[in-house]
Amino acid sequence: MTTTAPSPSSAADLSTVDELRTGFHEDLGPGERATLVSWLAFTATFAAVRLVTYSIRDKKGPFRNVSVGGAHIHHYMWGIGLLSGVGAVAVRGDDRVRRHPLVAGAYGSGLALIVDEFALLLDLQDVYWAKQGRVSVDLGVGAVALGGVGFAALPLLRRLARHRGARRGRSVA
């Protein structure tokens, strides 16, 4: 029986995936892992919701507005539902359940669904496509940017903490 060796690119991809998985579990604490998953879910959901709403507005693609009895159901309602579920897990769930990546992902996605319609909630008017609706976009993009900066700064912040701890250790001894 002959076997073929994986191509160099697929072997490198597997190695990169393995390295990321190992780094995720070994280099990040539970809180950092949950924060990263939440941020990734927020970012992906915010972008996806924007794309879906634009496709609905332009009547392109399979997506349509959801209505019940003629009333439009805004997507912040799904976000409130997700955050309510996360809150129930936080109140009642044990540590293993609370730290599950799905909980962090549901939190990030639910928050993105709400933030995307923040202007509507702020004005209590459907201003999604109006100039006032820009507040939601600015808030969402700002949250994504701040989260990204936070993760980019983690190595620097850890170095600063190590050096401060080492200095304190030397001055005490």
C-alpha positions as a Markdown table, in Angstrom:
| # | Residue | x | y | z |
|---|---|---|---|---|
| 1 | Met | 0.0 | 0.0 | 0.0 |
| 2 | Thr | 1.4 | 3.4 | -0.9 |
| 3 | Thr | 0.7 | 6.5 | 1.0 |
| 4 | Thr | 1.2 | 10.0 | -0.2 |
| 5 | Ala | 2.8 | 12.6 | 2.0 |
| 6 | Pro | 0.7 | 15.7 | 2.6 |
| 7 | Ser | 1.7 | 18.6 | 0.5 |
| 8 | Pro | 4.0 | 21.1 | 2.3 |
| 9 | Ser | 1.2 | 23.7 | 2.4 |
| 10 | Ser | -1.3 | 21.3 | 4.0 |
| 11 | Ala | 1.3 | 20.1 | 6.5 |
| 12 | Ala | 2.1 | 23.7 | 7.4 |
| 13 | Asp | -1.6 | 24.5 | 7.8 |
| 14 | Leu | -2.1 | 21.7 | 10.2 |
| 15 | Ser | 0.9 | 22.7 | 12.2 |
| 16 | Thr | -0.4 | 26.3 | 12.3 |
| 17 | Val | -3.8 | 25.1 | 13.5 |
| 18 | Asp | -2.2 | 22.9 | 16.1 |
| 19 | Glu | 0.0 | 25.8 | 17.3 |
| 20 | Leu | -3.0 | 28.1 | 17.6 |
| 21 | Arg | -5.0 | 25.5 | 19.5 |
| 22 | Thr | -2.1 | 24.8 | 21.8 |
| 23 | Gly | -1.5 | 28.5 | 22.4 |
| 24 | Phe | -5.2 | 29.1 | 23.0 |
| 25 | His | -5.3 | 26.5 | 25.8 |
| 26 | Glu | -1.8 | 27.0 | 27.2 |
| 27 | Asp | -1.0 | 30.7 | 26.8 |
| 28 | Leu | -4.4 | 32.1 | 27.6 |
| 29 | Gly | -6.2 | 31.8 | 30.9 |
| 30 | Pro | -9.9 | 30.9 | 31.1 |
| 31 | Gly | -11.0 | 34.5 | 31.2 |
| 32 | Glu | -8.8 | 35.5 | 28.3 |
| 33 | Arg | -10.1 | 32.6 | 26.2 |
| 34 | Ala | -13.7 | 33.6 | 27.0 |
| 35 | Thr | -13.0 | 37.2 | 26.1 |
| 36 | Leu | -11.3 | 36.2 | 22.8 |
| 37 | Val | -14.2 | 33.9 | 21.8 |
| 38 | Ser | -16.7 | 36.7 | 22.8 |
| 39 | Trp | -14.8 | 39.3 | 20.7 |
| 40 | Leu | -14.5 | 37.0 | 17.7 |
| 41 | Ala | -18.3 | 36.2 | 17.9 |
| 42 | Phe | -19.1 | 39.9 | 18.3 |
| 43 | Thr | -17.0 | 40.8 | 15.3 |
| 44 | Ala | -18.3 | 37.9 | 13.1 |
| 45 | Thr | -21.9 | 38.5 | 14.1 |
| 46 | Phe | -21.8 | 42.3 | 13.6 |
| 47 | Ala | -20.3 | 41.9 | 10.1 |
| 48 | Ala | -22.7 | 39.1 | 9.2 |
| 49 | Val | -25.8 | 41.1 | 10.4 |
| 50 | Arg | -24.6 | 44.1 | 8.4 |
| 51 | Leu | -24.3 | 42.0 | 5.3 |
| 52 | Val | -27.6 | 40.3 | 5.8 |
| 53 | Thr | -29.5 | 43.6 | 6.4 |
| 54 | Tyr | -27.9 | 45.2 | 3.3 |
| 55 | Ser | -29.0 | 42.2 | 1.2 |
| 56 | Ile | -32.5 | 42.4 | 2.6 |
| 57 | Arg | -32.7 | 46.1 | 1.9 |
| 58 | Asp | -31.4 | 45.5 | -1.7 |
| 59 | Lys | -33.7 | 42.5 | -2.1 |
| 60 | Lys | -30.7 | 40.3 | -3.0 |
| 61 | Gly | -30.2 | 36.8 | -1.6 |
| 62 | Pro | -32.4 | 34.5 | 0.3 |
| 63 | Phe | -32.9 | 36.7 | 3.4 |
| 64 | Arg | -36.1 | 38.5 | 4.3 |
| 65 | Asn | -37.4 | 40.5 | 7.3 |
| 66 | Val | -39.0 | 38.5 | 10.0 |
| 67 | Ser | -42.5 | 39.6 | 10.9 |
| 68 | Val | -45.1 | 38.3 | 13.3 |
| 69 | Gly | -48.7 | 39.4 | 12.8 |
| 70 | Gly | -47.4 | 42.2 | 10.5 |
| 71 | Ala | -45.0 | 43.5 | 13.1 |
| 72 | His | -41.3 | 43.5 | 12.2 |
| 73 | Ile | -39.1 | 41.6 | 14.6 |
| 74 | His | -35.8 | 43.6 | 15.0 |
| 75 | His | -32.7 | 41.5 | 15.5 |
| 76 | Tyr | -32.0 | 43.2 | 18.8 |
| 77 | Met | -34.8 | 40.9 | 20.1 |
| 78 | Trp | -32.7 | 37.8 | 19.3 |
| 79 | Gly | -29.7 | 39.5 | 21.0 |
| 80 | Ile | -31.8 | 40.1 | 24.2 |
| 81 | Gly | -32.8 | 36.4 | 24.1 |
| 82 | Leu | -29.2 | 35.3 | 23.8 |
| 83 | Leu | -28.0 | 37.6 | 26.6 |
| 84 | Ser | -30.9 | 36.4 | 28.8 |
| 85 | Gly | -29.7 | 32.8 | 28.2 |
| 86 | Val | -26.1 | 33.7 | 29.1 |
| 87 | Gly | -27.4 | 35.5 | 32.2 |
| 88 | Ala | -29.3 | 32.4 | 33.2 |
| 89 | Val | -26.2 | 30.3 | 32.8 |
| 90 | Ala | -24.1 | 32.8 | 34.8 |
| 91 | Val | -26.7 | 32.7 | 37.6 |
| 92 | Arg | -27.4 | 29.0 | 37.7 |
| 93 | Gly | -24.7 | 27.2 | 35.8 |
| 94 | Asp | -21.6 | 25.6 | 37.4 |
| 95 | Asp | -18.1 | 26.7 | 36.5 |
| 96 | Arg | -17.7 | 24.1 | 33.8 |
| 97 | Val | -20.9 | 25.3 | 32.1 |
| 98 | Arg | -20.2 | 29.0 | 32.6 |
| 99 | Arg | -16.7 | 28.7 | 31.0 |
| 100 | His | -17.9 | 26.8 | 28.0 |
| 101 | Pro | -16.9 | 28.5 | 24.7 |
| 102 | Leu | -20.5 | 28.5 | 23.5 |
| 103 | Val | -21.5 | 30.7 | 26.4 |
| 104 | Ala | -18.8 | 33.2 | 25.5 |
| 105 | Gly | -19.8 | 33.0 | 21.8 |
| 106 | Ala | -23.5 | 33.5 | 22.6 |
| 107 | Tyr | -22.6 | 36.6 | 24.7 |
| 108 | Gly | -20.6 | 38.1 | 21.9 |
| 109 | Ser | -23.2 | 37.4 | 19.3 |
| 110 | Gly | -26.1 | 38.6 | 21.4 |
| 111 | Leu | -24.2 | 41.8 | 22.2 |
| 112 | Ala | -23.5 | 42.4 | 18.5 |
| 113 | Leu | -27.2 | 42.0 | 17.6 |
| 114 | Ile | -28.1 | 44.6 | 20.2 |
| 115 | Val | -25.3 | 47.0 | 19.4 |
| 116 | Asp | -26.2 | 46.9 | 15.7 |
| 117 | Glu | -29.6 | 48.4 | 16.5 |
| 118 | Phe | -28.4 | 50.6 | 19.3 |
| 119 | Ala | -29.6 | 53.8 | 17.5 |
| 120 | Leu | -33.1 | 52.3 | 17.3 |
| 121 | Leu | -33.0 | 51.7 | 21.1 |
| 122 | Leu | -31.5 | 55.1 | 21.8 |
| 123 | Asp | -34.1 | 57.1 | 19.8 |
| 124 | Leu | -37.0 | 54.6 | 20.2 |
| 125 | Gln | -37.5 | 55.0 | 16.5 |
| 126 | Asp | -36.6 | 52.8 | 13.5 |
| 127 | Val | -33.6 | 54.9 | 12.4 |
| 128 | Tyr | -31.5 | 51.9 | 11.1 |
| 129 | Trp | -31.1 | 53.3 | 7.6 |
| 130 | Ala | -31.3 | 57.0 | 8.6 |
| 131 | Lys | -28.4 | 59.2 | 9.4 |
| 132 | Gln | -29.0 | 58.6 | 13.2 |
| 133 | Gly | -28.5 | 54.9 | 12.6 |
| 134 | Arg | -24.8 | 55.6 | 12.0 |
| 135 | Val | -24.4 | 55.6 | 15.8 |
| 136 | Ser | -24.8 | 51.8 | 15.8 |
| 137 | Val | -22.2 | 51.3 | 13.1 |
| 138 | Asp | -19.7 | 53.6 | 14.9 |
| 139 | Leu | -20.3 | 51.8 | 18.2 |
| 140 | Gly | -19.9 | 48.4 | 16.7 |
| 141 | Val | -16.8 | 49.2 | 14.8 |
| 142 | Gly | -15.4 | 51.0 | 17.8 |
| 143 | Ala | -16.0 | 47.9 | 20.0 |
| 144 | Val | -14.3 | 45.6 | 17.4 |
| 145 | Ala | -11.3 | 48.0 | 17.2 |
| 146 | Leu | -10.9 | 48.3 | 21.0 |
| 147 | Gly | -11.2 | 44.6 | 21.4 |
| 148 | Gly | -8.5 | 44.0 | 18.7 |
| 149 | Val | -6.2 | 46.6 | 20.3 |
| 150 | Gly | -6.7 | 44.9 | 23.7 |
| 151 | Phe | -5.6 | 41.5 | 22.3 |
| 152 | Ala | -2.8 | 43.0 | 20.3 |
| 153 | Ala | -1.5 | 44.7 | 23.5 |
| 154 | Leu | -1.7 | 41.6 | 25.7 |
| 155 | Pro | 2.0 | 40.6 | 25.1 |
| 156 | Leu | 3.1 | 44.1 | 26.0 |
| 157 | Leu | 0.9 | 44.2 | 29.1 |
| 158 | Arg | 2.2 | 40.8 | 30.2 |
| 159 | Arg | 5.8 | 42.0 | 29.8 |
| 160 | Leu | 5.1 | 45.1 | 31.8 |
| 161 | Ala | 3.5 | 43.1 | 34.6 |
| 162 | Arg | 6.5 | 40.7 | 34.6 |
| 163 | His | 9.0 | 43.5 | 34.8 |
| 164 | Arg | 7.1 | 45.3 | 37.5 |
| 165 | Gly | 6.8 | 42.1 | 39.5 |
| 166 | Ala | 10.5 | 41.5 | 39.1 |
| 167 | Arg | 11.3 | 45.0 | 40.3 |
| 168 | Arg | 9.1 | 44.6 | 43.3 |
| 169 | Gly | 10.8 | 41.3 | 44.1 |
| 170 | Arg | 14.3 | 42.9 | 43.9 |
| 171 | Ser | 13.4 | 45.9 | 46.1 |
| 172 | Val | 11.8 | 43.7 | 48.8 |
| 173 | Ala | 14.7 | 41.2 | 48.9 |
